[in-house]
Amino acid sequence: MVRGRDACWEHCVLVDATRQKVRCNYCRREFSGGVYRMKFHLAQIKNKDIVPCTEVPDNVRDLIHSILSTPKKQKTTKKQKIEQAPTGPPHSSSASGGYHADNAVSSGQHGSTCPSMLLPRPSPSVQPTADDDKKQKFNEADRRIALFFFHNSIPFSAAQSIHYQSMIDAVAECGAGYKPPSYDGFRTTLLEKAKIDILENIKKLKDDWKETGCTIFCDRWSDGRSKSLLVFSVASAKGMIYLKSVDASSRADDAYHLVDLLDSVIREIGEENVVQIITDNATNYACAAGLLLKRYPSLFWSPCASYCIEKMLEDISEMEWVCEVLEEARSVARYIYSNEWVLNMMRKFTGGRELIRPKHTRFVMNFLCLRSIVVHEDGLKHMFSHADWLSSAHHRRPDSQAIKSLIYLERFWKSAHEVVSVSEPIVKLLRMVDGDMPSMGYIYEGIERAKLAIKIFYNGCEGKYMPFWEIIDRRWSIQHHSHLPAAAAFLNPSVLYNPIYKFDKNIRNGFHAAMWKMFSEEKDRIELTKEQPMYLNAQGALGSDFATLGRTLNAPGDWWAAYGYEVPMLQKAAMRILNQPCSSYWCKWNWNTFDNIYNSKRSKMELEKLGDLVFVHCNLRLQDIGRNRGILKPVNYDEVDVSSEWPIESESSSLVLDDSWLYNLPPECRGYLVTYE
């Protein structure tokens, strides 16, 4: 008999079949021991070394708790089955000759016992129960939903949407006779209502921006020829919103045009709410930033930190000996993934783990691939010496022999371990800033920690670690156009009060420069000057027992919100700086979604309708990301796990939107054709 799927699997995933390691979908914590121990975690029941989940929804917690509280059915032996026969009238049977559960097996009244083995067996043709009827209805509903998905080529990932189950529940509550929205309803009133709901949510976020500030992202895409698109979005501690996209193809290199676009976004958001603007560091963007900051002197411009760190990895990969090792690792991965049989065998020896991470950019993917190969060194060696491999036709092929020779080459493994050891501190830094949590308060410390880890690996040998330091310093110097990372490090209590961390003059100077820029009024600067000693010496509420405990337990912005009330100007600055991101890479746009808007000439009405659909679509997905993120957490560089799932891997890409309904708009709505710029 096939065992039914445990309900707990809806709330966790298997990450290592060999060790029965599972990961919680809510707090991402991993446990060995299978799904049984995960139940205690989700039910928030302390059991040995199991830590209760702090982010599990109440309804899920109660469900798992009820499953654990329900006693298991005891297995009955064959002897017990014979003895436990039902009692009832001796001559009771159905009209079809079937045997009812209340038929007699023994009769205590008559003092006689009838062996159950002599009774007639129940007929297989029993009447269906209410449960059977309900199950048939459920199966039919499943079939109908599946047909709808298949017929309309809907991606199966749509079933993972948070709106999927809520949609089914809402339809079920309506009962029989409910008529779903029509074609026209979707593209008119319902689309407009969805847009209004999102705009109402944005209004609520604007209230939070007054306190925490926000960051404007300007992401650029080009097809390498003539097409250039810009996407403007806004991020804060409470989440991210999509504002608009613009086709800038005709003026892609015009810094003044870019300034005008950014200026319109700032005025839409409110100058008093904006802390920084993040773009790439292309020449026209740097020029536009300089012009823009003259208009808004209290704002900061920052290049994308992820782009800067990826450039560090790119420079390291161009070192001759590193390039050779990465190319050898790629050859191993290419060979394994080019043959399904070899790939399946590899997965058996890696516990189902993959060697490649295809959603990352090229240089990041190369280093992560090498790291995976190093982690599974023993498994790969075992695979190429296993009897199944030696008995297959693959091991006799020349390309297989070459890969096998490389797998057993001592020089390869020595170099591979060295590359992983010096690159992983930088990859950890990238993973830290690529997360969807505000990381401004940690990036400066992360750079220093990465350099220190490389120096320690080489035992302080300057000739070995200095080439890597020079790459890091050269690329990091680009970020020094903004004083925010240094100011954020100074305002992060987990950094400032850490006795092992030494503050250099760059951090102090950066903090002072940032404060002078943010607060232009003399009275504000005087108050900041008075409040700094209280923070440096942990006086008043900043030095209380709770504040001391919260330095590493609370997110830096939350720490200041809770304990900074005695230094209000410093509190205001800290909450606005520490709640900002460093990178937009964690939320990758599917540029086909936007290119689809501008791929041909459209009327004004068509542009507005399709623009509304993109606006609703993107913001619903961003709301889902923010909902899954939960509360803000502190970032610990030592606990960053680059092998775990990155946000860019867990979030499915935005879909290419269907625009065929635009061509069925009424003639009076089509207007005249324009090219949108």
C-alpha positions as CSV (number, residue, x, y, z in Angstrom):
1,M,0.0,0.0,0.0
2,V,1.4,3.4,-0.9
3,R,1.8,5.8,2.1
4,G,0.0,9.1,1.7
5,R,2.0,12.3,1.5
6,D,2.6,13.9,4.9
7,A,0.8,17.3,5.3
8,C,3.9,18.8,6.8
9,W,5.7,18.7,3.3
10,E,3.5,21.6,2.3
11,H,5.5,23.8,4.7
12,C,9.1,22.4,4.3
13,V,11.4,21.0,1.5
14,L,13.9,18.2,1.4
15,V,17.4,19.6,0.9
16,D,19.5,16.5,1.5
17,A,18.0,13.1,1.0
18,T,21.0,11.2,2.3
19,R,20.9,12.9,5.8
20,Q,17.1,13.4,5.7
21,K,17.8,17.2,6.0
22,V,14.7,19.4,5.6
23,R,14.3,23.2,5.5
24,C,11.5,25.3,6.9
25,N,9.6,27.4,4.3
26,Y,9.1,30.2,6.8
27,C,12.3,30.8,8.8
28,R,14.6,28.9,6.3
29,R,16.2,26.9,9.2
30,E,17.4,23.4,8.4
31,F,17.1,20.2,10.4
32,S,18.3,16.7,10.0
33,G,16.1,13.8,10.9
34,G,13.3,14.1,8.4
35,V,9.8,15.6,8.5
36,Y,9.0,14.3,12.0
37,R,11.4,16.7,13.7
38,M,10.2,19.5,11.5
39,K,6.7,19.1,12.9
40,F,7.9,20.0,16.4
41,H,9.7,23.0,14.8
42,L,6.5,24.2,13.0
43,A,4.2,23.5,16.0
44,Q,6.6,25.6,18.2
45,I,7.2,22.7,20.6
46,K,10.6,22.5,22.2
47,N,12.1,19.0,21.7
48,K,15.8,18.3,22.4
49,D,17.8,20.6,20.1
50,I,14.8,21.7,17.9
51,V,14.3,25.5,17.9
52,P,10.6,26.5,17.5
53,C,9.8,28.5,14.4
54,T,9.2,32.2,15.1
55,E,7.7,33.0,11.7
56,V,5.2,30.1,11.1
57,P,1.6,31.4,10.6
58,D,-0.8,30.7,13.4
59,N,-3.0,28.5,11.3
60,V,-0.1,26.3,10.1
61,R,1.2,26.0,13.7
62,D,-2.3,24.9,14.9
63,L,-2.6,22.4,12.1
64,I,0.7,20.7,12.8
65,H,0.0,20.8,16.5
66,S,-3.2,19.0,15.9
67,I,-1.5,16.4,13.8
68,L,1.0,15.7,16.6
69,S,-1.8,15.6,19.1
70,T,-3.8,13.0,17.2
71,P,-2.8,9.5,18.4
72,K,-1.6,7.1,15.7
73,K,-3.8,4.2,14.8
74,Q,-2.5,1.0,16.3
75,K,-1.7,-1.8,13.9
76,T,-3.9,-4.9,14.5
77,T,-2.5,-8.3,14.3
78,K,-4.1,-11.0,12.2
79,K,-5.3,-12.7,15.4
80,Q,-6.9,-9.4,16.6
81,K,-8.6,-9.0,13.3
82,I,-10.2,-12.5,13.6
83,E,-11.3,-11.9,17.2
84,Q,-12.6,-8.3,16.6
85,A,-15.5,-9.3,14.4
86,P,-18.6,-7.0,14.4
87,T,-21.8,-8.1,16.3
88,G,-25.4,-7.8,15.3
89,P,-28.4,-9.8,14.1
90,P,-27.4,-13.2,12.8
91,H,-29.3,-13.0,9.5
92,S,-28.6,-9.4,8.3
93,S,-27.5,-8.8,4.8
94,S,-28.0,-6.2,2.1
95,A,-30.3,-6.7,-0.8
96,S,-27.3,-7.3,-3.1
97,G,-26.0,-10.0,-0.8
98,G,-23.3,-7.7,0.7
99,Y,-22.1,-7.9,4.3
100,H,-22.8,-5.0,6.6
101,A,-20.5,-3.9,9.3
102,D,-23.1,-4.5,12.0
103,N,-23.7,-8.2,11.0
104,A,-23.3,-10.6,13.9
105,V,-20.2,-12.6,14.5
106,S,-21.0,-13.8,18.0
107,S,-24.2,-13.7,20.0
108,G,-23.7,-13.2,23.7
109,Q,-27.5,-13.4,24.3
110,H,-27.6,-17.0,23.0
111,G,-24.4,-18.0,24.6
112,S,-22.9,-19.2,21.3
113,T,-20.0,-17.9,19.3
114,C,-19.7,-18.2,15.5
115,P,-16.1,-18.2,14.2
116,S,-15.6,-15.2,12.0
117,M,-13.8,-17.3,9.5
118,L,-17.1,-19.1,8.7
119,L,-19.0,-15.9,8.0
120,P,-19.5,-14.7,4.4
121,R,-16.9,-12.2,3.2
122,P,-18.1,-8.6,2.5
123,S,-19.0,-7.9,-1.1
124,P,-16.7,-5.6,-3.0
125,S,-19.7,-3.8,-4.5
126,V,-20.6,-1.6,-1.5
127,Q,-22.6,1.6,-1.9
128,P,-20.5,4.8,-2.0
129,T,-20.3,6.8,1.2
130,A,-20.6,10.5,1.5
131,D,-16.8,10.7,1.7
132,D,-16.4,8.9,-1.5
133,D,-18.9,11.3,-3.2
134,K,-16.9,14.3,-1.9
135,K,-13.7,12.8,-3.1
136,Q,-15.1,12.3,-6.6
137,K,-16.2,16.0,-6.6
138,F,-12.7,17.1,-5.5
139,N,-11.0,14.9,-8.2
140,E,-13.3,16.4,-10.8
141,A,-12.5,19.9,-9.7
142,D,-8.8,19.1,-9.8
143,R,-9.2,17.8,-13.4
144,R,-11.1,20.9,-14.5
145,I,-8.5,23.3,-13.0
146,A,-5.7,21.2,-14.7
147,L,-7.5,21.4,-18.1
148,F,-7.7,25.2,-17.7
149,F,-3.9,25.4,-17.0
150,F,-3.1,23.0,-19.9
151,H,-5.5,24.7,-22.5
152,N,-4.2,28.2,-21.8
153,S,-0.5,27.3,-21.4
154,I,-0.4,28.7,-17.8
155,P,2.9,27.9,-16.1
156,F,2.5,25.4,-13.3
157,S,4.4,27.8,-11.0
158,A,1.2,29.9,-11.0
159,A,-0.2,27.3,-8.5
160,Q,2.4,28.5,-6.0
161,S,1.0,32.0,-6.1
162,I,-0.3,33.3,-2.8
163,H,-3.5,34.3,-4.6
164,Y,-4.2,30.8,-6.0
165,Q,-5.7,29.2,-2.9
166,S,-7.5,32.4,-1.8
167,M,-9.1,32.5,-5.3
168,I,-10.4,29.0,-4.9
169,D,-11.7,29.7,-1.4
170,A,-13.5,32.8,-2.5
171,V,-15.2,30.9,-5.4
172,A,-16.2,28.1,-3.0
173,E,-17.8,30.6,-0.6
174,C,-20.0,31.9,-3.4
175,G,-21.6,28.5,-3.8
176,A,-23.4,27.2,-6.9
177,G,-24.4,29.7,-9.5
178,Y,-21.3,31.9,-9.3
179,K,-20.3,33.4,-12.7
180,P,-16.6,34.2,-13.1
181,P,-15.4,37.5,-14.6
182,S,-15.7,37.9,-18.3
183,Y,-13.1,38.8,-20.8
184,D,-14.2,42.5,-20.8
185,G,-14.4,42.5,-17.0
186,F,-10.7,41.6,-16.6
187,R,-9.4,44.2,-18.9
188,T,-11.6,47.1,-17.7
189,T,-13.2,47.3,-14.2
190,L,-11.2,44.5,-12.4
191,L,-7.9,45.8,-13.7
192,E,-8.8,49.3,-12.6
193,K,-9.8,48.1,-9.2
194,A,-6.5,46.2,-8.7
195,K,-4.6,49.3,-9.7
196,I,-6.6,51.4,-7.1
197,D,-5.8,48.8,-4.4
198,I,-2.1,49.0,-5.1
199,L,-2.1,52.7,-5.1
200,E,-3.8,52.7,-1.7
201,N,-1.0,50.4,-0.5
202,I,1.6,52.8,-1.8
203,K,-0.1,55.6,0.1
204,K,0.4,53.6,3.3
205,L,4.1,53.0,2.4
206,K,4.6,56.7,1.9
207,D,3.6,57.3,5.6
208,D,6.5,54.9,6.6
209,W,8.9,56.7,4.2
210,K,8.6,59.8,6.3
211,E,10.3,58.0,9.1
212,T,12.6,55.4,7.5
213,G,13.2,57.1,4.1
214,C,13.5,55.2,0.8
215,T,15.8,54.4,-2.1
216,I,15.1,55.1,-5.7
217,F,16.3,52.4,-8.1
218,C,17.0,53.2,-11.8
219,D,17.7,49.9,-13.6
220,R,18.8,49.9,-17.2
221,W,18.6,47.3,-20.0
222,S,19.9,47.5,-23.5
223,D,19.8,45.0,-26.3
224,G,23.3,46.1,-27.4
225,R,21.9,47.8,-30.5
226,S,19.3,50.6,-30.4
227,K,16.9,49.6,-27.7
228,S,17.4,51.0,-24.1
229,L,14.8,50.6,-21.4
230,L,14.7,52.1,-17.9
231,V,12.7,50.8,-14.9
232,F,12.1,53.0,-11.8
233,S,11.3,51.4,-8.5
234,V,11.4,52.4,-4.8
235,A,12.6,50.3,-1.9
236,S,12.3,50.8,1.9
237,A,12.3,48.7,5.0
238,K,8.6,47.8,4.4
239,G,9.1,46.5,0.9
240,M,9.6,47.6,-2.7
241,I,7.2,49.1,-5.3
242,Y,7.4,49.4,-9.1
243,L,6.8,52.9,-10.4
244,K,7.1,52.9,-14.1
245,S,9.2,52.0,-17.1
246,V,10.5,54.3,-19.9
247,D,11.8,53.6,-23.4
248,A,14.9,55.8,-23.5
249,S,16.2,54.4,-26.8
250,S,16.4,57.7,-28.5
251,R,18.2,59.5,-25.7
252,A,20.1,56.6,-23.9
253,D,23.3,58.6,-23.5
254,D,21.7,61.9,-22.7
255,A,22.6,62.7,-19.0
256,Y,20.2,65.7,-19.0
257,H,17.3,63.6,-20.1
258,L,18.2,61.1,-17.3
259,V,18.3,63.9,-14.8
260,D,14.8,65.1,-15.9
261,L,13.4,61.5,-15.5
262,L,14.9,61.1,-12.0
263,D,13.8,64.5,-11.0
264,S,10.2,63.6,-11.9
265,V,10.4,60.5,-9.8
266,I,11.8,62.4,-6.8
267,R,9.0,64.9,-7.0
268,E,6.5,62.0,-7.2
269,I,7.9,60.3,-4.1
270,G,8.7,63.5,-2.2
271,E,12.1,64.9,-1.8
272,E,11.8,64.7,2.0
273,N,11.3,60.9,1.7
274,V,14.3,60.0,-0.5
275,V,17.6,59.1,1.0
276,Q,19.6,57.8,-2.0
277,I,19.4,56.9,-5.6
278,I,21.1,53.7,-6.9
279,T,22.1,53.3,-10.5
280,D,24.9,51.6,-12.4
281,N,28.2,53.5,-12.6
282,A,28.2,54.2,-16.3
283,T,29.6,57.6,-17.3
284,N,26.3,59.1,-18.3
285,Y,24.8,58.0,-14.9
286,A,27.7,59.5,-12.9
287,C,27.3,62.7,-14.9
288,A,23.5,62.7,-14.3
289,A,24.1,62.1,-10.6
290,G,26.4,65.1,-10.3
291,L,23.8,67.4,-12.0
292,L,20.9,65.9,-9.9
293,L,22.7,66.4,-6.5
294,K,23.1,70.1,-7.3
295,R,19.3,70.3,-7.4
296,Y,18.9,68.1,-4.3
297,P,22.1,68.6,-2.1
298,S,20.8,66.4,0.8
299,L,20.4,63.3,-1.4
300,F,23.1,60.6,-2.0
301,W,23.9,58.8,-5.2
302,S,25.4,55.2,-4.9
303,P,26.4,52.8,-7.6
304,C,25.0,49.3,-7.2
305,A,27.0,47.4,-4.6
306,S,26.3,44.0,-6.2
307,Y,27.7,45.3,-9.5
308,C,30.9,46.5,-7.7
309,I,31.4,43.1,-5.9
310,E,30.8,41.1,-9.1
311,K,33.5,43.2,-10.7
312,M,35.8,42.1,-8.0
313,L,35.1,38.5,-8.8
314,E,35.5,39.2,-12.5
315,D,39.0,40.7,-11.9
316,I,40.0,37.7,-9.7
317,S,38.8,35.3,-12.4
318,E,41.1,37.0,-14.9
319,M,44.2,36.0,-12.8
320,E,45.9,33.4,-14.9
321,W,46.0,30.5,-12.4
322,V,42.4,31.2,-11.2
323,C,41.2,31.3,-14.8
324,E,42.7,27.9,-15.4
325,V,41.0,26.3,-12.4
326,L,37.6,27.9,-13.3
327,E,37.8,26.6,-16.8
328,E,38.6,23.1,-15.6
329,A,35.6,23.2,-13.2
330,R,33.4,24.4,-16.1
331,S,34.6,21.4,-18.2
332,V,33.6,19.0,-15.4
333,A,30.2,20.6,-15.1
334,R,29.7,20.7,-18.9
335,Y,30.5,17.0,-19.3
336,I,28.2,16.0,-16.4
337,Y,25.2,18.1,-17.5
338,S,25.5,17.1,-21.2
339,N,24.4,13.5,-20.5
340,E,21.2,12.7,-18.6
341,W,22.5,9.3,-17.3
342,V,25.7,10.9,-16.0
343,L,23.8,13.7,-14.5
344,N,21.4,11.4,-12.6
345,M,24.4,9.4,-11.4
346,M,26.1,12.5,-10.1
347,R,23.0,13.5,-8.2
348,K,23.1,10.2,-6.4
349,F,26.6,10.9,-5.1
350,T,25.9,14.5,-4.2
351,G,22.7,13.8,-2.3
352,G,20.6,15.5,-5.0
353,R,22.6,18.7,-4.9
354,E,23.4,20.5,-8.1
355,L,26.8,21.7,-9.3
356,I,25.6,24.8,-11.3
357,R,23.4,27.7,-10.2
358,P,22.1,29.0,-13.6
359,K,20.2,32.0,-12.3
360,H,23.3,33.8,-11.3
361,T,25.5,36.0,-13.5
362,R,28.4,34.4,-15.3
363,F,31.2,35.1,-12.9
364,V,29.2,34.4,-9.8
365,M,28.0,31.1,-11.3
366,N,31.6,30.1,-12.1
367,F,32.8,30.5,-8.5
368,L,29.7,28.9,-7.1
369,C,30.2,25.9,-9.5
370,L,33.8,25.5,-8.4
371,R,32.7,25.6,-4.8
372,S,30.1,22.9,-5.3
373,I,32.7,20.7,-7.0
374,V,35.1,21.2,-4.0
375,V,32.3,20.4,-1.5
376,H,31.4,17.2,-3.4
377,E,35.0,16.2,-4.0
378,D,34.7,12.8,-2.3
379,G,31.3,12.1,-4.0
380,L,32.7,12.8,-7.5
381,K,35.8,10.7,-6.9
382,H,33.6,7.9,-5.6
383,M,31.3,8.2,-8.6
384,F,34.1,7.8,-11.2
385,S,35.3,4.7,-9.4
386,H,31.9,3.1,-8.7
387,A,31.0,-0.3,-10.2
388,D,28.0,1.3,-12.0
389,W,30.3,3.8,-13.8
390,L,33.0,1.2,-14.6
391,S,30.3,-1.1,-16.1
392,S,28.8,1.6,-18.3
393,A,29.7,2.5,-21.8
394,H,30.5,6.1,-20.7
395,H,33.8,5.4,-18.9
396,R,35.5,4.1,-22.1
397,R,34.9,7.3,-24.1
398,P,37.8,9.7,-24.5
399,D,36.0,12.7,-23.0
400,S,35.0,10.7,-20.0
401,Q,38.6,9.5,-19.5
402,A,39.8,13.1,-19.6
403,I,37.3,14.3,-17.0
404,K,38.1,11.3,-14.8
405,S,41.8,12.1,-15.0
406,L,41.1,15.7,-14.0
407,I,39.0,14.5,-11.0
408,Y,41.9,12.5,-9.7
409,L,44.5,15.2,-10.4
410,E,46.0,16.5,-7.2
411,R,47.1,19.8,-8.7
412,F,43.5,20.6,-9.7
413,W,42.1,20.0,-6.2
414,K,44.9,22.0,-4.5
415,S,44.2,25.0,-6.7
416,A,40.5,24.6,-6.5
417,H,40.6,24.7,-2.7
418,E,42.7,27.8,-2.8
419,V,40.4,29.6,-5.2
420,V,37.4,28.7,-3.1
421,S,39.1,29.9,0.1
422,V,40.0,33.3,-1.3
423,S,36.8,33.9,-3.3
424,E,34.2,32.7,-0.8
425,P,34.6,35.8,1.5
426,I,33.7,38.0,-1.4
427,V,30.9,35.7,-2.5
428,K,29.6,35.8,1.1
429,L,29.6,39.6,0.9
430,L,27.7,39.5,-2.4
431,R,25.1,37.1,-0.9
432,M,24.8,39.5,2.1
433,V,24.0,42.6,-0.1
434,D,21.9,40.6,-2.5
435,G,19.5,39.7,0.2
436,D,16.1,41.4,0.4
437,M,17.0,42.8,3.9
438,P,18.4,46.3,4.3
439,S,22.2,45.8,4.3
440,M,23.6,49.3,4.3
441,G,24.8,48.9,7.9
442,Y,26.9,45.8,7.1
443,I,28.6,46.4,3.8
444,Y,31.6,48.4,5.1
445,E,32.3,45.8,7.8
446,G,31.8,43.0,5.2
447,I,34.6,44.4,3.0
448,E,37.0,44.5,5.9
449,R,36.0,41.0,7.0
450,A,36.5,39.6,3.5
451,K,40.0,41.2,3.3
452,L,40.9,39.8,6.7
453,A,39.7,36.3,5.8
454,I,42.0,36.3,2.7
455,K,44.9,37.5,4.7
456,I,44.4,34.8,7.3
457,F,44.2,32.1,4.7
458,Y,47.6,33.1,3.4
459,N,49.0,33.4,7.0
460,G,49.8,37.0,6.5
461,C,52.1,36.5,3.5
462,E,51.8,39.9,1.8
463,G,53.0,38.7,-1.6
464,K,50.0,36.3,-1.8
465,Y,47.1,38.3,-0.3
466,M,48.0,41.8,-1.6
467,P,46.9,41.1,-5.2
468,F,43.4,40.3,-4.0
469,W,43.4,43.3,-1.6
470,E,44.4,45.6,-4.5
471,I,41.4,44.3,-6.6
472,I,39.0,44.8,-3.7
473,D,40.3,48.3,-2.8
474,R,40.3,49.4,-6.5
475,R,36.7,48.3,-7.0
476,W,35.5,49.4,-3.6
477,S,36.9,52.9,-4.1
478,I,34.1,53.5,-6.7
479,Q,31.6,53.2,-3.8
480,H,33.4,56.0,-1.9
481,H,31.5,58.5,-4.0
482,S,28.8,58.0,-1.3
483,H,29.5,58.4,2.4
484,L,26.5,56.3,3.3
485,P,28.3,52.9,3.8
486,A,30.8,54.5,6.3
487,A,28.0,56.4,8.1
488,A,25.9,53.2,8.3
489,A,28.8,51.3,9.8
490,F,29.3,54.0,12.4
491,L,25.6,53.9,13.3
492,N,25.3,50.1,13.4
493,P,25.5,49.2,17.1
494,S,26.7,45.6,16.4
495,V,29.7,47.2,14.7
496,L,30.4,50.2,16.8
497,Y,30.2,48.4,20.2
498,N,32.1,45.3,18.9
499,P,35.4,45.3,20.8
500,I,37.3,43.4,18.1
501,Y,36.4,45.9,15.4
502,K,38.7,48.9,15.0
503,F,37.3,52.1,13.5
504,D,39.4,53.8,11.0
505,K,39.4,57.5,10.1
506,N,37.4,56.8,6.9
507,I,34.4,55.6,8.9
508,R,34.4,58.6,11.2
509,N,35.0,61.1,8.4
510,G,32.3,59.4,6.3
511,F,29.8,59.7,9.1
512,H,30.5,63.4,9.7
513,A,30.3,64.1,5.9
514,A,27.0,62.3,5.7
515,M,25.5,64.1,8.6
516,W,26.6,67.5,7.3
517,K,25.0,66.6,4.0
518,M,21.7,65.3,5.4
519,F,21.1,68.1,7.9
520,S,21.6,71.6,6.4
521,E,20.1,73.6,9.3
522,E,22.5,74.9,12.0
523,K,20.2,73.9,14.9
524,D,20.1,70.3,13.7
525,R,23.9,70.1,13.4
526,I,24.3,71.5,16.9
527,E,21.9,68.8,18.3
528,L,23.8,66.1,16.4
529,T,27.1,67.3,17.9
530,K,25.6,67.1,21.4
531,E,24.1,63.6,20.9
532,Q,27.2,61.9,19.5
533,P,29.0,61.4,22.8
534,M,25.9,59.7,24.3
535,Y,26.0,57.1,21.5
536,L,29.7,56.6,21.6
537,N,29.7,56.0,25.4
538,A,26.4,54.1,25.4
539,Q,24.8,56.5,27.9
540,G,21.1,56.5,29.0
541,A,18.7,54.2,27.2
542,L,21.5,53.3,24.6
543,G,23.4,51.5,27.4
544,S,20.5,49.8,29.1
545,D,20.4,46.0,29.5
546,F,17.8,45.6,26.7
547,A,19.7,47.9,24.4
548,T,23.0,45.9,25.0
549,L,21.2,42.7,24.3
550,G,19.6,44.0,21.2
551,R,22.8,45.2,19.6
552,T,23.1,41.8,17.8
553,L,19.5,40.5,18.2
554,N,17.7,43.4,16.5
555,A,18.1,44.8,13.0
556,P,20.0,48.1,13.3
557,G,17.1,50.3,12.2
558,D,14.8,48.6,14.7
559,W,17.4,49.0,17.5
560,W,17.4,52.7,17.0
561,A,13.6,52.9,16.8
562,A,13.5,51.1,20.2
563,Y,16.3,52.7,22.2
564,G,17.3,56.0,20.4
565,Y,14.5,58.2,21.8
566,E,16.9,60.2,24.0
567,V,19.0,61.3,21.0
568,P,16.2,62.2,18.5
569,M,18.4,63.7,15.7
570,L,20.8,60.8,15.7
571,Q,17.9,58.4,15.8
572,K,16.3,60.1,12.8
573,A,19.6,59.9,10.8
574,A,20.2,56.3,11.8
575,M,16.7,55.0,10.9
576,R,16.9,56.7,7.5
577,I,20.3,55.4,6.7
578,L,20.2,51.9,8.2
579,N,16.9,50.9,6.5
580,Q,18.3,51.4,3.0
581,P,19.5,48.6,0.6
582,C,22.7,48.5,-1.3
583,S,21.6,46.6,-4.3
584,S,18.6,45.9,-6.5
585,Y,20.0,42.6,-7.8
586,W,17.8,40.5,-5.4
587,C,14.8,41.5,-7.5
588,K,15.7,40.8,-11.1
589,W,13.3,42.2,-13.7
590,N,12.3,40.1,-16.7
591,W,13.0,42.7,-19.4
592,N,10.8,41.0,-21.9
593,T,7.9,42.2,-19.8
594,F,8.8,45.8,-20.5
595,D,10.2,45.3,-24.0
596,N,6.8,43.9,-24.9
597,I,5.3,47.3,-24.2
598,Y,7.6,49.1,-26.7
599,N,8.1,46.5,-29.3
600,S,5.7,48.1,-31.8
601,K,3.8,51.3,-32.3
602,R,0.7,51.5,-30.0
603,S,-2.1,54.0,-29.4
604,K,-2.2,56.1,-26.3
605,M,-5.1,54.0,-25.0
606,E,-3.2,50.7,-25.6
607,L,-0.1,52.1,-23.8
608,E,-2.2,53.1,-20.8
609,K,-3.9,49.7,-20.6
610,L,-0.8,47.7,-21.0
611,G,1.1,50.0,-18.6
612,D,-1.7,49.4,-16.0
613,L,-1.3,45.7,-16.4
614,V,2.5,45.8,-16.0
615,F,2.0,48.1,-12.9
616,V,-0.4,45.7,-11.3
617,H,1.6,42.6,-12.2
618,C,5.0,43.8,-11.0
619,N,3.6,45.3,-7.7
620,L,1.7,42.1,-6.9
621,R,4.9,40.1,-7.2
622,L,6.9,42.6,-5.1
623,Q,4.2,42.4,-2.5
624,D,4.5,38.7,-2.4
625,I,8.3,39.0,-1.9
626,G,7.8,41.4,0.9
627,R,5.2,39.1,2.5
628,N,7.5,36.1,2.4
629,R,10.4,38.2,3.8
630,G,8.7,38.7,7.2
631,I,10.3,40.9,9.9
632,L,13.7,42.5,9.5
633,K,16.6,40.5,10.9
634,P,20.2,41.4,11.8
635,V,22.9,40.2,9.3
636,N,25.8,38.1,10.6
637,Y,28.7,37.8,8.2
638,D,29.9,34.6,9.8
639,E,26.5,33.0,9.3
640,V,26.0,33.8,5.7
641,D,25.7,30.5,3.8
642,V,26.4,30.9,0.1
643,S,25.2,27.4,-0.6
644,S,21.7,28.1,0.5
645,E,19.0,29.4,-1.8
646,W,19.5,33.1,-2.9
647,P,16.5,35.4,-3.3
648,I,17.2,35.5,-7.1
649,E,16.8,31.7,-7.2
650,S,13.7,31.4,-5.0
651,E,11.6,34.0,-6.8
652,S,10.4,33.0,-10.2
653,S,10.9,35.5,-13.0
654,S,8.1,37.8,-14.0
655,L,6.1,36.5,-16.9
656,V,5.9,37.9,-20.4
657,L,2.4,39.4,-20.3
658,D,-0.2,38.7,-23.0
659,D,-1.1,41.8,-24.8
660,S,-3.5,40.3,-27.4
661,W,-6.5,41.8,-25.7
662,L,-5.3,45.3,-26.6
663,Y,-6.1,44.7,-30.2
664,N,-9.8,44.2,-29.4
665,L,-10.3,47.6,-27.8
666,P,-13.2,49.6,-29.2
667,P,-12.3,51.7,-32.2
668,E,-13.0,54.9,-30.3
669,C,-10.3,54.0,-27.8
670,R,-7.5,53.3,-30.2
671,G,-6.6,57.0,-30.8
672,Y,-3.6,57.8,-32.9
673,L,-0.3,55.9,-33.0
674,V,2.6,57.2,-31.0
675,T,6.1,56.1,-30.1
676,Y,6.4,56.2,-26.4
677,E,9.6,57.9,-25.2
